[in-house]
């Protein structure tokens, strides 16, 4: 089997050679993830933590081995992370090839950079009293927090807003609901969209409240080396100030690794979001199949390689498929990461490198959903046609038997079951049945105005009252 030549590729060529779809087929949709979940990004975030640890050491007057750093020196240090390049990442990887240790390679890289110019810092104070996980756990927490705040939360908020707009736009679009796949009491299309918007917004509220935990406490979480070197320093307070200064939540009790419970919490929120939207995508797929929606045709787009007439609901199918893959990864990570053998093993470290893949599939799925929603066009004639068929009258049997219960008439359910189940029912059939009931004028007036298309309960009012209004 021949191999592709090993040289520098264009982005398009690299996408063709990628092993996974996040960096391959769907690269145009996931490009922003490289700044958070790539190998380059992980090194850059680790460098940022190493530099902030140096600055925190210098700010503690009890640590006399580290000179105080002025504002300009701090700026120069932070610029090393802010201006970190792919070429810099290559140098770190070259050092890793020598050391066989990714964080140690970063330490050596930082020493090289400072030796070449910048603030004069005692070289061995770089990575002082740190275990690799002190750096890595904070890097992961920062990248997840910042990706969610900059990209994921705004995308979900945008979806909630779009669903809410569609819910209000369709609040008068009556349709026959389906339970067990069969005709049931009518609803409105807007009410069904409102349900999804409400559910996602609730999860989004929890995502806003999500804590991102971090620790900086040494090889087994006891500050052993810290206390031995500087017994007079309040390392517990120093650690807390450092972690919280990064915008994270401090975890006071850990082994060598931060316990990753917050990762499981975060992933479970995202799994619920994905699950809600998978269900919604399947429902909309079904509404397209029923003809309730048509889809705007894109010029040049092919629906089927053999059937020219088809406009397939591929965006909702892609949404379902990608969010399903994301959930499979998130489910494994949520179950695996909070478990470690004794005080440390590396099974969490290698598993966490799949986080970017999980988020990649989330991004692809959400993007597909947004694209699909933009293509939908309501088909009122098809919705109305369901009500024009004689079989739609059987669905108001619920209303009749419930009114009979109010008036204490015998066996209302059983009598309507006998009248309607497995039989063709129309307006005249039900009118004749109602005419034979001993009802007062109020009940007869209610039945006189009863039709399947207006038997909607509070569907319209529920949309008006409870559909989310993002930004308000």
Secondary structure, 3 states (H helix, E strand, C coil): CCCCCCCCCCHHHHHHHCCCCCCCCCHHHHHHHHHHHCHHHHHHHHHHHHHHHHHHHHHCCCCCCCCCCCHHHHHHHHHHHHCCCHHHHHHHHHHHHHHCCHHHHHHHHHHHHHHCCCCCCCHHHCCCCCCHHHHHHHHHHHHHHHHHHHHHHHHHHHHHHHHHHHHHHCCCCEEEEEECCEEEEEEEHHHHHHHHHHHHHHHHHHHHHCCCEECCCCCCCCCHHHHHHCCCCCHHHHHHHHHHHCCCEECCCCCCCCCCHHHHHHHHHHHHHHHHHHHHHHHHHHHHHHCCEEECCCCCCCCCCCCCCCCCCHHHHHHHHHHHHHHHHHHHHHHHCCCCCCCCCCHHHHHHCCHHHHHHHHHHHHHHHHHHHHHEEECHHHHHHHHHCHHHHHHHHHHHHHHHHHCCCCCHHHHHHHHHCCCCCCHHHHHHHHHCCCCCHHHHHHHHCCCHHHCCCCHHHHHHHHCCCCCC
